[in-house]
Amino acid sequence: MSTETDILVLGGAGVDTIVHVPQLPLPYADSYMLPAIERRAGQTGDFVALGVSALGLRTHHIDMLGDDHEGDLVRALHRDRGIALTEVPAPNGTKRAVNLVGPDGRRLSLYDDSRAHEADRLPEATVRELAARTRHAHVSITYPCAFALPVLREAGVTISTDLHNWDGVNDYHEAFAYEADLVFVSTTALPKPEQTLRQIAERGRARIVVGTAGADGSYLLVDGELTHIPAVVPPAPVVDSNGAGDAYASGFLLGWLSGETPQRSALFGAIAGAYACTVPGTRTDCIGRDELLARAAEPESGGTA
């Protein structure tokens, strides 16, 4: 296969409004005086595209965007970072959310569900053309990316996805969970994390399933064997967990596409995720390839020189 792109990211483009609150959950009150309320482009697909691009992988992003100010912010973000963007008109406008961020960096996201429309689709011909020129596709679970999965499978590219805080039951996530070769899922909402990781591997196509557990590290299921990957100490104080899971996926993909073992790929993911927690939610900074590899070589990280 002749490729021009290492990773094609599908979906997950949008704009977040960041609100720093004194605590989570936020007690009821008539009003709060807050340090700042800021809006910036960057949702899950944007963050993965930014992350893998910062790590030196050739990146292309496709999603639906509205003819609105939020869409302009997303377009400007990709233009400024030099990331190729194919946009499909979104009749209901660009996706948006409000993120409440507590003092410890924890996040509560409120998504505007009115932006999706049941007729929304990424054009098959466009997806097929982009897939023919890429090594790998990372599919966000945002609507309407599930409809693109058969096209990607026909194109013969490997597929990854992040199920985020799936509860292991909601059938919306199943198409993504069982069609991807590499699956990431947060353990936050899973009553029995190991059972769900094994369920994904047994019912689907995944060769690798990763359960991310924040400060508790991550869990790697490969060929039926479950391994715990310790968390990496962040290089600076934790200020915001927004984008940490996307950063973890980006780091893991760098290792995986470079031929590293799943364990070392998970180390790359842990390093990238830890770095993301030190970046305020109003910014979109990502760890670079040189810094990630240098940190991976440090003995305390679990890496080797």
PyMOL commands that set and color helices and strands:
alter all, ss='L'
color gray80, all
select helices_A, chain A and resi 44-54+69-81+113-115+124-131+145-155+171-179+193-203+214-216+244-257+262-276+289-296+299-301
alter helices_A, ss='H'
color red, helices_A
select strands_A, chain A and resi 5-10+14-20+37-41+59-65+84-89+95-101+107-111+134-139+158-162+182-186+208-212+218-222+225-229
alter strands_A, ss='S'
color yellow, strands_A
deselect
rebuild
show_as cartoon
